[in-house]
Amino acid sequence: MDLGLLIIRLVVGLTLAAHGAQKLFGWFAGGGLAGTAQMFEKVSLRPGRVYALLAGLAETCGGLLLAVGLATPGAAAAIVAVMTVAVPVVHLEHGFFAHKGGWEYNLVLAASALGVAFAGPGAFSLDAVLGLSWGEPWGVVALIVGLMAGGLVLLTRDVEQHLADAGGTPQPQA
């Protein structure tokens, strides 16, 4: 089980760290802070630069922490938070499958990180070396904190402006 957790942590964590590096530094053909901020402004995450920085840090730091197995529930919470925003803001309208820009990839990343938070990072982790013991209760904490943080970002999003920019009109709330 410990080797399996290590493999999941390394693949998911380093993948997310690379995505964060695209946002923060423009590495791996990413847009960097300026390009990511511009894209975030288009989807009504304003100020774009602040949200680009937060998303980049959540992905980079959360991914690296997950990869090395340190503060695992916090890493999972950061990953859940950023995916909670990415799905409705960017991917939901494209359906489920990633080849059409859908949200399946985001789901796999968030669920994998959350699964590690529930299981604990395993023996091959810095948490284990430091004697930190995580498990199911901390997985629940990671889920709640991640959803709350992502939800807070979604609540601050200027949806009416986004609809106006897209040529639509806001729908009345029921």
C-alpha positions as CSV (number, residue, x, y, z in Angstrom):
1,M,0.0,0.0,0.0
2,D,2.8,2.4,0.8
3,L,4.4,2.1,-2.6
4,G,1.0,2.7,-4.3
5,L,0.4,5.8,-2.3
6,L,3.9,7.1,-3.2
7,I,3.2,6.5,-6.9
8,I,-0.1,8.4,-6.7
9,R,1.4,11.2,-4.7
10,L,4.3,11.7,-7.1
11,V,2.3,11.5,-10.3
12,V,-0.6,13.7,-9.1
13,G,1.5,16.1,-7.1
14,L,4.2,16.7,-9.7
15,T,1.5,17.1,-12.4
16,L,-0.2,19.8,-10.3
17,A,3.1,21.5,-9.5
18,A,3.8,21.7,-13.3
19,H,0.4,23.3,-13.9
20,G,1.1,25.8,-11.1
21,A,4.5,26.6,-12.6
22,Q,2.8,27.3,-15.9
23,K,0.6,29.9,-14.1
24,L,3.3,31.4,-11.9
25,F,6.4,31.3,-14.1
26,G,5.3,30.6,-17.7
27,W,7.2,27.3,-17.6
28,F,6.0,24.3,-19.8
29,A,4.4,26.7,-22.4
30,G,2.3,28.3,-19.7
31,G,1.0,31.9,-19.7
32,G,2.8,33.0,-16.6
33,L,1.1,35.4,-14.2
34,A,0.3,37.9,-16.9
35,G,-1.2,35.5,-19.3
36,T,-3.1,33.6,-16.6
37,A,-4.4,36.8,-15.1
38,Q,-5.7,37.9,-18.5
39,M,-7.5,34.5,-18.9
40,F,-8.9,34.8,-15.3
41,E,-10.2,38.3,-16.1
42,K,-12.1,36.9,-19.1
43,V,-13.9,34.4,-16.8
44,S,-14.7,37.1,-14.2
45,L,-12.1,36.1,-11.6
46,R,-11.0,39.7,-10.7
47,P,-8.5,40.9,-10.0
48,G,-7.0,38.4,-12.4
49,R,-3.4,38.7,-11.1
50,V,-4.4,38.0,-7.5
51,Y,-6.4,34.9,-8.5
52,A,-3.7,33.7,-10.9
53,L,-1.2,34.0,-8.1
54,L,-3.5,32.1,-5.7
55,A,-4.3,29.4,-8.2
56,G,-0.6,29.0,-9.1
57,L,0.5,28.8,-5.5
58,A,-2.3,26.3,-4.7
59,E,-1.3,24.1,-7.5
60,T,2.5,24.4,-7.1
61,C,2.7,24.3,-3.3
62,G,-0.2,21.8,-3.0
63,G,1.3,19.6,-5.6
64,L,4.8,19.6,-4.2
65,L,3.6,19.0,-0.7
66,L,1.5,16.1,-1.9
67,A,4.4,14.7,-3.9
68,V,6.7,14.6,-0.8
69,G,3.9,13.7,1.6
70,L,4.2,16.7,3.9
71,A,1.1,18.4,5.5
72,T,-0.9,16.0,3.3
73,P,-4.4,17.2,4.3
74,G,-3.4,20.8,3.6
75,A,-2.0,19.8,0.3
76,A,-5.2,18.0,-0.6
77,A,-7.4,20.9,0.6
78,A,-5.4,23.3,-1.7
79,I,-5.9,20.9,-4.6
80,V,-9.6,20.4,-3.9
81,A,-10.1,24.2,-3.7
82,V,-8.4,25.0,-7.0
83,M,-10.3,22.2,-8.8
84,T,-13.6,23.3,-7.2
85,V,-13.1,26.6,-8.9
86,A,-11.7,25.3,-12.2
87,V,-14.7,23.0,-12.9
88,P,-17.6,25.4,-12.9
89,V,-15.6,28.4,-14.2
90,V,-13.7,26.8,-17.1
91,H,-14.6,23.2,-17.7
92,L,-18.3,22.4,-16.9
93,E,-19.8,23.9,-20.0
94,H,-17.6,21.5,-22.1
95,G,-19.1,18.4,-20.7
96,F,-17.3,15.6,-18.8
97,F,-14.6,14.4,-21.1
98,A,-11.2,16.1,-21.2
99,H,-10.6,15.8,-24.9
100,K,-13.4,18.4,-25.3
101,G,-12.2,20.6,-22.5
102,G,-14.4,18.9,-19.9
103,W,-13.9,18.4,-16.2
104,E,-12.9,14.7,-15.9
105,Y,-9.2,15.6,-15.5
106,N,-10.0,18.0,-12.7
107,L,-12.1,15.3,-11.0
108,V,-9.3,12.8,-11.1
109,L,-6.8,15.2,-9.7
110,A,-9.1,16.3,-6.8
111,A,-10.3,12.8,-6.0
112,S,-6.7,11.4,-6.0
113,A,-5.5,14.1,-3.7
114,L,-8.5,13.6,-1.5
115,G,-8.1,9.8,-1.5
116,V,-4.5,10.3,-0.2
117,A,-5.7,12.6,2.5
118,F,-8.2,10.0,3.7
119,A,-5.7,7.1,3.5
120,G,-2.7,9.1,4.8
121,P,0.4,9.6,2.8
122,G,2.0,6.3,3.6
123,A,5.4,5.2,5.1
124,F,7.4,6.8,2.2
125,S,6.5,10.4,3.1
126,L,7.9,13.3,5.1
127,D,4.8,13.2,7.3
128,A,5.8,9.6,8.3
129,V,9.4,10.7,8.9
130,L,8.2,13.5,11.1
131,G,5.9,11.2,13.0
132,L,2.7,13.0,11.7
133,S,-0.2,10.7,11.5
134,W,-3.1,11.6,9.2
135,G,-6.1,9.6,8.1
136,E,-9.9,9.6,7.6
137,P,-10.8,12.5,10.0
138,W,-8.2,14.6,8.2
139,G,-9.6,13.6,4.9
140,V,-12.9,15.0,6.0
141,V,-11.2,18.2,7.1
142,A,-9.3,18.5,3.7
143,L,-12.6,18.1,1.9
144,I,-14.5,20.7,3.9
145,V,-11.7,23.2,3.8
146,G,-11.1,22.7,0.1
147,L,-14.8,23.1,-0.8
148,M,-15.1,26.1,1.5
149,A,-12.1,27.8,0.0
150,G,-13.1,27.1,-3.6
151,G,-16.7,28.1,-2.8
152,L,-15.5,31.4,-1.4
153,V,-13.7,32.2,-4.6
154,L,-16.8,31.3,-6.6
155,L,-18.9,33.5,-4.4
156,T,-16.6,36.5,-5.1
157,R,-16.7,35.9,-8.9
158,D,-18.4,38.6,-10.9
159,V,-20.9,36.3,-12.7
160,E,-23.1,39.2,-13.9
161,Q,-20.1,40.9,-15.5
162,H,-19.0,37.6,-17.1
163,L,-22.5,37.2,-18.7
164,A,-22.5,40.7,-19.9
165,D,-19.0,40.3,-21.4
166,A,-20.2,37.1,-23.1
167,G,-23.2,38.9,-24.6
168,G,-25.7,37.1,-22.3
169,T,-27.9,38.4,-19.6
170,P,-28.0,37.3,-16.0
171,Q,-30.9,35.0,-15.1
172,P,-33.1,35.9,-12.2
173,Q,-32.5,33.9,-9.0
174,A,-35.2,31.5,-8.0
